[in-house]
Amino acid sequence: MDLYPRSGLLYGEIYVEGVDIDIVLPAQDVYYQINAWSEGPGHDGEFNGVESEMVNDRIPIKYAGRYMVTWTASSYSAAKNEYEYEIHVNDGSKDFENTEGYRTTSVASAVGNSSGGGICNFAVGDTVELWVKRLDGGDVSPKTLTIRQARITVVKMGGVNVA
């Protein structure tokens, strides 16, 4: 049996702040992974039994179970658009609708914040990622969302049953 590396809850986070990382969103209603950690000066936050993969913009799961996942993203764009953020795993192969959050940007490129979270069931080897899509503007031309700050945090709450 694989024992936890330290006592207490398992947790970990990655974050980036004070950067301007552009995420190009060519199509409406299509999710794109936020790559702020590998593009900007990403950081490992506090961790216990959870490691980061900032180079791949994700947190890998070593122990199966139910996790509380929270995320935040401060962003802006040159045009008014609506955006939806969501936690996905394994390069976007599965999404967790209970983690959605929304942001409407203004035409003045004002920085605003969006956040979300929820309880997610992860298997060993899953990778936790933050994704975004734009909800308007059509597919006529790419839209750019600029990330100023972003964070993903996971805390294992218990349970080992993974569907």
N, C-alpha and C positions, 0 to 999 in steps of 0.2 A: 504494500500500500504506500502510495506517495504521500508523504506528510508535507504540510504547509511549511514554507521556509522560515516563517516567523510566527509568533503568536498574534492573536487578534484577527480582525477582519482583513480580507485581502482587498487591496485597493491600488489604484494607480491613475495617473493623469498625464496628459501632454497638453502643452499650451504654447501659444505664440502671441506676442504683443508688440505694439509699436511698429508695425510693418504695414506696407500696402501691397498685398498680393492679389493680382488680378485673376479672377476665375472667368473664363470665357464660356458663355452658355449659348451655343449656336441655335439650339432648337427649344421651342416651348414645350413644357410638360415632359422633359427628359431630365433625369437626375445626372449630376456630375459630381465627382468626388472633390471635396475641398482639399487642396494640396498645400495649405499654408505652412505646415510644419516642415516639410522638406524644402520648400521654396524660401521660407524666411528663417530667421534664427529661432527655430523651435526649441522647446525646453522640456525636459522630464520634470514633472512636478513631484510631489510626494508619492511614494510607492511602497507596497509591502506584498510581495508574492505576485505582482503583476508587472510586466516589463513593457516598455514602449518600443515601437518601430517607427520613430519619427521619419526616417528616410522613406518609409512607405505610407506615411500619414495615417497611422492606425495603432491600435492597442491590441496585441494578441492575447488570447485567453488560454491559460495553462490549466485551469481547473473548471470543470463543468459546473453549472448551477445557475441560479437566478441572481442577477446583478441589478443594482440601481445604477442607471446611466444618466448622467446629466451632460449637457453641452451648452455652450454659449458662443455667439459670433457677433462681433461688431463689424458693420459693413456700410458701404455706400455705393452709389452708382450715379452716373451723370444724368440719367433719365429716370422718370418715375416708372417703377415696375414693382410687381408683387413677386415675392420669393417664398419658397417653402423649403425648410431644412428638415432633415430626418436622419436618424441613425440607421446605417446599413451594416451588413457583415459580408466578409469574404468577397471583396472587390465588387460590392453592390449586388450580389446574387440574392440577398434576402433583405427586406426592409422591416422596420418596426414602426408601424403607424402610430403607436401610442407615444412616440417620441417627437412627433411633428411640432414645428414652430413656424411662425410666419413673420415676414417683414415687408413693409411697403417703403420703398425708397422715395425720396423727394427729388425734384429737379435741381436742387441746389447742392448736390453731392454732400448732404449732411450725414454725418456718421450716426447710426442708430444701432440698437442692440436687439437681438432675438435670442431666446433661450428655450430649452425644452428638456424633457427627460421622461423616464419611465422605467418600469421593471421589465427586464429582458431575460430570456432564457438562452444561455450560450452553451455550446459544446466545446470540448477541448479542440484547439486549433482554429476556432473562429477568430476573425479579426474585426474589431470594432472601428467603424469609420463614420465621418460626418459628410453627408451629401447635400446638395442643394439643386433646386430646379426653379425656373421662372415660370410663372403662371399666366403671363400675358405677353404681348408684343409680337406674337406670331413667329413664323420661321423665316421671315424675309431677310433678316440680318442678325449676326451675333450680337448679344448684349454682354456687357462686362460688369461683373459684380466685384468690388474691391473689398477684400477682407483686411481689417485693421487689427483685430484681435480674435482669437478663437481658443476654445478649450474643450476637451473631452475628459470626463472623469467616470471611472467605473468603481463600484464597491460591491463585493460579493456579499449577498444577504443570506445565502443558504441554498439548500436544495441541490440535488444532483440529477434529477429527472430532466432529461432534455428530449423534447419532442422531435 
